[in-house]
Amino acid sequence: MNKRRIIWVVISFIYFTGVWVFFQHYEANTVPAALQGSAADPAVFMTAEQLQDAQKLQRIYNLSFFLLTPLSWLLLFLLLVTGFSALLRNRTESWFKRSFARIAFYFFLFQLTVAVIQLPVKYYFYRLDVAYGLSSQSLGAWLTDQAASFLLFTVILIPVVWLFYLFVNKSPKRWWLWSWAASIPLILLLNFIEPVLLEPVFNDFQPLRDEQLNRDILDMARQAGVPADQVYVADMSRQTNTINAYVSGIGATTRIVIWDTALNQLSRDELLFVIGHEMGHYVKHHVLWSLAFSIVISFAGFWLLSVLYSRIVKRWGKPLRLRNTADLAAFPLILLLLSMLMFASSPIEMAVSRMQERSADTFAMEIRGDRDAAISGFQKIAASSLADTNPPRVIRFFTGSHPTIMERMAFFSAYNNSD
């Protein structure tokens, strides 16, 4: 073993040991002394059993994030260095003459390989959710959803991958720029068609039958300027017992959606507050701002990807069995670099997301002004998902897309107290 490998082994050992030790001492739902006994204290709205389950579950979730992320990189690295990807490329080249067919079949087999390898891990988390009461989905229904997800996203991504390799072939030095430019209309299109074409693949959407609640929500939508003429209920209870609602789509495809779990577990006022929060994202143009942010940051991401990718292929292409940057066999390398870059940028993305969530909370308070419903609603949301209401800073830094539930309930209390 050479010196470089020894260094990587030592670094990996230190990282994995440090993560393991940290989460062995991890405590979920810690409460500052000033908030003990208040509405933000989980002991007030969660049972002792729920608190114990939340401790175990959140430890597993957070530990798995910091362990599985580098392990997913290792998987891609092994698929590259073992020659598996090169073998797959050779097979597809011998079977197909046209580039689109080659790319499509390579991508399908590659995705299938990764899906099969990752299936045991996904199954573990499925069983975990069932064991802790977060899901009551049958194994057959879960497997059906996994298959549908695999087929849907494979079909969607095949043209994207083909287009990417077309740019690399036609413009070896500027492919990153053309790829970035092409990603903009693709992202906009997906956001537009998602509510009407993609979401119904996994769930059934029916108009809200409660006429009074439907009128109340649409009245609030008109007051807020949300162009929706119908409220839909998604049968999410077939997959999860957690609570949510959202406003999705752009322009003509904008729709208000309530999970049936939220309809069943939240009171009318709590539900209206949650929907008011989701309308806040639309009114404040958070979707458009997020798209703009993604477009800007992806410009730097594509450029950095091209620099790293070109240098790695140039220096290590031969031992990795890569012919050039347009080689299909380099696909795991592209995914590896993309994943690492996305991980590196995740703290910025999470910080922006938290700002938007705070803004939506403020909007919900302005349009509803119901502190009690806000607090009790989020208490139920936290209990239904066995959430950690006050996770450590390192968790918030990398995965905290929302302010903590404890922070949000403290905000709701302070907002009304200041009026």
Secondary structure as GFF3:
##gff-version 3
##sequence-region A 1 419
A	DSSP	alpha_helix	3	24	.	.	.	ID=ss1
A	DSSP	three_ten_helix	33	35	.	.	.	ID=ss2
A	DSSP	alpha_helix	42	45	.	.	.	ID=ss3
A	DSSP	alpha_helix	48	81	.	.	.	ID=ss4
A	DSSP	alpha_helix	84	95	.	.	.	ID=ss5
A	DSSP	alpha_helix	99	131	.	.	.	ID=ss6
A	DSSP	alpha_helix	139	170	.	.	.	ID=ss7
A	DSSP	alpha_helix	175	193	.	.	.	ID=ss8
A	DSSP	pi_helix	194	198	.	.	.	ID=ss9
A	DSSP	alpha_helix	199	202	.	.	.	ID=ss10
A	DSSP	beta_strand	205	207	.	.	.	ID=ss11
A	DSSP	alpha_helix	211	224	.	.	.	ID=ss12
A	DSSP	beta_strand	231	234	.	.	.	ID=ss13
A	DSSP	three_ten_helix	236	238	.	.	.	ID=ss14
A	DSSP	beta_strand	245	248	.	.	.	ID=ss15
A	DSSP	three_ten_helix	251	253	.	.	.	ID=ss16
A	DSSP	beta_strand	255	259	.	.	.	ID=ss17
A	DSSP	alpha_helix	260	265	.	.	.	ID=ss18
A	DSSP	alpha_helix	268	283	.	.	.	ID=ss19
A	DSSP	alpha_helix	286	316	.	.	.	ID=ss20
A	DSSP	three_ten_helix	328	330	.	.	.	ID=ss21
A	DSSP	alpha_helix	331	368	.	.	.	ID=ss22
A	DSSP	alpha_helix	371	385	.	.	.	ID=ss23
A	DSSP	alpha_helix	393	399	.	.	.	ID=ss24
A	DSSP	alpha_helix	405	418	.	.	.	ID=ss25
###
